[in-house]
């Protein structure tokens, strides 16, 4: 093997190595993007379920509250109807305020978006650093 042949073999090996590195880098990027897409889809489904169950619960509780208020008002119509209506209105406003506070607390605690992707990218960075 001559010096020229060795240089060609070295160049071919270098280009093959670069090609393998590019293919590996492309595979890692594709895997991370697929993981990111899965996390976005999971978060979208979680939000849709939260919205659905929250609206069903809110509707049912509102209807139950209205019927309870009507029942108590009719029950005490002759003696204390204004006191009952004022008390029930205060109760519902108080419970609504508590519900808003709880909703805000729950909404701010939600899952950290892209947590798995960020963790995997951190691992990749640690492996690339010497």
N, C-alpha and C positions, 0 to 999 in steps of 0.2 A: 504494500500500500504506500503510495507516494504522499508527499506533503499536501498536494492538492486534493487527493482523495480524502485525507484526514480532515481537511478544512471543510469539504462538502458534507462529510458525515457529521462533523460538529455543527454545521449550519442546519442540517436537516434535524438533528437532535434538538437544537435550540428552538427551531420553529415548531417542532412537534410538542416540545415542552410548553411553549407559549400557547399553542392551540389547546393543549390539555388544560392549562390554567384558565384560559378564556371559557372553555366548556364548563369547567368546574364552577367558575364564578357565575356564569349564566345559570347553571343549575341551582346554585345557592340563592341567587336573586329570584328565580322563579318559585322556589319553595317558600321563600319569605313573603313574596307577593300573594301566593295562594293562602298562606296562613293569615295574612292581613285581610284578605277578602273573606275568609271564614269568620274572622272576628267581627268584621263589619256586619255580616249577615246575622250572626248570633246576637249582636247588640240591637239590630233592627227588630228581630223577632222578640227579644226581651221587652223592648219598648212597646211594641204592638200589643203584647200580652198584658203589660202593665196598664196600658191605656184601655184595653177592652175590659179587663176585670175591674178597673177603677170606675169606669163609666157604668157598668152593670151594678156595682155596689152602691154607687152614688144615686142612681135612679131608684133602686129598691129602698134604700134608706130614706130618700126624700119622700117616696110614696107612703112608706110606713109612718113617717113623721107627720105627714099631712093628715092621714086617717086617724092617727092617735090624737092629734090636736082637735080634729073635728069631733071625735068621740068624747073627749074630756069636756070640750065646750058645750056640747049638747047635754052631757050628763049634768053639768052645773049651770045650765042656762038660766034658771030662775033665781039663783042666789048670788053667784060671783062670776058672771061671764066675762066682764072686763078684766078682772084680776087674773083669771085663768088665761085669757088671750095674751095679756102682757107678760105673764110668767112664762108661758110657752114660747113666745117670741124671744124673750131673753135667753131661755134655755137653748133654743135652736141657733141663735147668733153665737152663743158661747161655744157650743159644740162645733159649729162651723169654723170658728177661729182656731179651736184646737185641731180640727182636721187640716186646716191650711198649714199650721205649724208642723204637723206631722208629715204632711205631703212634702213640704219644702225640705225637711230633714232627710226624708227617704230619697228624694230626688238628688240631693247633693252627695249622698253616700253611694250611689250607683256604681257598678263595676267600672274599673279603670279600663278605658278603651285602649286597645292594642297592647295590653300588658304582656301577653305571650310573645308577640312579635318583637317588642322592645327587649325582652329578656333574651330571646334567641339572637338578636343582633348584637347584644352585649357579649354573649358567648362567642360569636363569630369574631368580634373585635379582639377579644382576649386571645383567641387562637392565632390571629394574624400578627399580633404584637410579639416581639421576641422576649 
